[in-house]
Amino acid sequence: MTLPSRDILCARARHWAPILTAYTQRHWKWLTFLIWIVIAIVMVATRWPAVHWLVLSDTDDNIRYVQVKDWLAGQGWYDLRQYRLDPPGGANIHWSRLVDIPIAGLILFFRAFVDQGLADRLACGIAPLLPLLLLMLSLGFIGRRLAGPNGWLLAVLAPLAAQMGLGMYAPMRIDHHGWQLALAVTMLAGVIDGNRLRGGLMAGISSALSIAIGMEMIVYLAAGGGLIALRWVFRPGAERRMLPYGLSLAGATSLCYVLFASYANRAMVCDAISPIWVAVFGAAGAGMVILSIAPLRNWPARLAAGALVGGAVAAFFYLNWPQCLTPYQISPELQRLWLANIREAKPITAQAQSMVVPLLAVPAAGLIGLLWALWDARRDSERLWAWATVGAMMVFSTALLFWQLRAGPAAQLLAIPPAAWAAHRLIAAILTGTRRVRIAAGVGVALLAAIACAYPLYPQLVKLYQEATGSKPKPWRPSAIARTDAIKKANGRCRTLPALEVLDQLPPATIFTMVDLGPRLIATTHHSAIAGPYHRNGATILDMHHAYDGPADGFRTIAAKHHATYLLACPNFPEGTIYQSRSPRGFYAGLMRGTIPNWLVPVTLKTGMTLPYQLYRINYSAPGGEKVAEKR
């Protein structure tokens, strides 16, 4: 059999290339959907053990799961209190039902075919992938706008290189952050859309939906709105975007408040959609509508009018609700004892280098791509403005890393458009450039590929560098290694479904345990806990810190206040190490040393496994003060 010659193959390629290009340009949305299906199947398959064992590792994922189950069991649409945290009054949860809807829908769908337990697991595995589709479509839209009709593919695939951002969409990550990130990128797509009416509506509605979910992305949404207003100042005709944006932002925010604001959020609260934000965004939207229809014919007049309206909205906000300028309304003591110990609330400068370098790899590639794109678009004012808009959002999100690590996923995902554009241009240069251009472009593609693999590559590169230079760090002491391993082991084992399900041998009761373990406890058992890491319940969180930090005599009083029947202690649990270090003479430190008050009665559970925790019944009738050493 004779193989086709090179000339014949090239001729066939030249024949089919334009046909294939035209097809992908016309059907890029459906092709993105097919790519998403493949990615979703792979992600669920690779994380199937986590799906099977209901590994909801984050506290918010566990509470979201419990909230959805309670809603399906009959709890009211607007009642978002979690009654199994600090019963009987319950804990005030500031979320909305918007994110609950797809999870509940998937649970009900799968329950028609499989048992309830498997239906819940499948729903939790698939639900996080739904906002990933929205993210991919939005990135593809931006890629087409900035890189041309063929610019969508690399932008759609690029989230696979942003491991911290992609982690928000991993199976079992059912919290709301994935939706908020996707909606922020959708908002950005609307800001730069060439179709101004569609872009204004897209930006306004996606912003309102994000606000309905939570206030975490409000600074990004405000920046997007500010860029729309700034474009109106300097570009005649931009009112055709700002008018629908203002109308849709105000209208959709008001509608979302009616549909999703819980009973607790009907009060003047700052951390969720409430009358405060309906008034603020309503005023901002109305101001934009007025500015859009005002007969202002030159940019100085528009700048002055915009500054006047913006200042009036800002003054209205500040004079009425100045407390909302801070992200959390918590006491200094709670800030010191609790929030200051949360890793994601610390800046990137306080993080380990092994995390910082891979995290910043994508934003660094995005910055290089941005500078190149700005130079490339210097003679095209529309493209230059679009790139400046994307760049402003990217630089802003990266700068926020120096405030809190939680900005990491946004910094990575918002850096994708310029990084993907640079990759697109380099690949085009390889295919069409001269020999020297192809070599240079190949080096650039190799560098971007290394950046895309920064997470697995970085540890290996560090190891090779240390071996080549002989600059290996001083090894840890064996005791430090053992302690670190014990903490990691306890953090994993104490959260596992098999270990916690054993507790269901006991009648439902309130169990006093760690703040960070409470949500997992109520998600996997029929018991109640005292608290979870939610700032609206600061008084309860402080009670728990006081109970663990204080003397043994004071613990039982606090436990009685919260109607606790049992105490569950997990040795070496990360949160517990804070109490031990901070209060070496406190109740928890003594408990870990084996000094057990006589009013704590060990509870034996029937199981063939070695349980990673210790369970005690709190005997309120026993005399207080006496302590006995635990027998080992």
VENQUI-V860149 format. One record per pair of residues at least 6 apart in sequence whose C-alpha atoms are under 6 Angstrom apart, sorted by the first residue. I is the first residue (numbers start at 0). J is the second residue. D is the distance in Angstrom with one decimal. If there is no record, write none. Layout:
I,J,D
I,J,D
//
This chain:
24,148,5.7
50,120,5.6
50,124,5.8
55,61,5.7
55,171,5.7
58,518,5.6
59,174,5.9
60,173,5.3
60,174,4.9
61,518,5.6
61,519,5.6
61,522,5.7
62,518,5.6
65,522,5.6
67,99,5.8
77,261,4.3
77,262,5.6
78,261,5.9
79,92,6.0
80,89,6.0
80,90,5.5
80,91,4.9
80,92,5.6
81,89,5.2
81,90,5.1
82,89,3.8
83,527,4.6
84,90,5.5
84,527,5.9
84,528,5.0
84,529,5.1
84,530,5.4
85,529,4.3
95,212,5.7
95,259,5.6
96,259,6.0
102,122,5.9
102,126,5.7
105,122,5.1
106,118,5.4
106,119,5.5
106,122,5.3
109,118,4.8
110,118,5.3
123,171,4.9
124,170,4.1
124,171,4.7
127,168,4.9
127,170,5.9
127,172,5.8
127,173,5.3
128,168,5.5
130,178,5.2
134,181,4.5
135,155,4.9
137,185,5.2
138,154,5.6
138,155,5.8
139,151,4.1
139,154,5.5
139,155,5.2
141,188,5.6
142,150,4.7
142,151,4.6
142,154,5.8
143,150,4.8
143,151,5.2
146,420,5.9
153,419,5.6
154,419,5.2
158,165,6.0
160,451,4.6
161,411,5.9
163,408,5.3
164,408,3.9
167,177,5.1
168,177,5.8
179,209,5.4
182,205,5.4
186,202,4.1
186,205,5.6
189,198,3.8
189,199,6.0
189,201,5.0
189,202,4.6
190,198,5.9
191,385,5.3
192,198,5.0
195,239,5.8
195,240,4.5
196,240,5.3
199,240,4.6
199,243,5.1
199,244,4.2
200,243,5.5
200,244,5.3
200,247,5.9
203,244,4.7
203,247,5.0
203,248,4.2
204,247,5.8
204,248,5.9
207,248,5.8
207,251,5.7
207,252,4.8
211,255,5.9
211,272,5.6
213,271,5.4
214,270,5.9
214,271,5.7
231,237,4.7
231,238,5.8
232,298,5.4
232,301,5.3
232,302,5.6
233,298,5.5
238,291,4.9
242,288,5.1
242,291,5.6
245,284,3.9
245,287,5.4
245,288,5.8
246,284,5.9
249,280,5.6
249,281,4.5
249,284,5.1
253,277,5.7
264,273,5.3
265,273,5.7
267,275,5.9
269,323,5.3
295,301,5.9
343,404,4.7
343,405,5.1
344,403,4.9
345,403,4.9
345,404,5.9
346,400,5.9
346,401,4.7
346,402,4.7
346,403,4.2
346,404,5.3
347,400,5.6
347,401,5.4
347,404,5.4
357,453,5.2
357,454,5.3
360,450,5.7
361,411,5.7
362,411,5.7
362,414,5.2
364,418,5.5
365,414,4.7
365,417,5.0
365,418,4.3
368,417,4.9
368,418,5.2
368,421,5.1
369,417,5.1
376,382,5.8
376,383,5.1
377,383,6.0
393,413,5.2
393,414,5.5
396,410,4.8
397,410,4.9
399,406,6.0
400,406,5.4
425,440,5.0
429,437,4.4
429,440,5.9
465,471,5.1
486,571,4.9
486,572,5.8
489,571,5.8
489,572,5.3
490,572,5.4
493,611,5.7
500,524,5.8
503,524,6.0
507,525,5.7
507,526,4.8
508,526,5.2
509,526,6.0
509,527,4.5
509,528,5.4
509,563,4.8
509,564,5.6
510,528,5.1
510,563,5.5
510,564,6.0
510,565,4.7
510,566,5.6
511,529,5.9
511,563,5.8
511,565,6.0
511,566,4.7
512,566,6.0
512,567,5.1
514,530,5.5
514,531,4.9
515,531,5.9
517,528,5.2
517,530,5.9
517,531,5.4
518,531,5.8
521,527,5.6
546,554,4.6
547,586,5.3
547,587,4.9
548,578,5.9
548,582,5.4
548,585,4.7
549,585,4.8
549,586,5.8
550,585,5.1
550,586,5.0
551,586,4.6
552,624,5.7
564,617,5.7
565,615,5.5
565,616,4.4
565,617,5.5
566,614,5.8
566,615,5.1
567,613,5.7
567,614,4.6
568,612,5.6
568,613,5.2
569,612,4.3
579,588,4.7
593,628,6.0
593,629,5.3
594,628,4.7
594,629,5.9
595,626,6.0
595,627,5.7
595,628,5.8
595,629,5.8
596,626,4.2
596,627,5.9
597,626,5.6
598,617,6.0
598,618,4.8
598,621,5.4
599,615,5.5
599,616,5.7
599,617,5.0
600,615,5.1
600,616,5.0
601,615,4.4
602,614,5.6
602,615,5.3
//
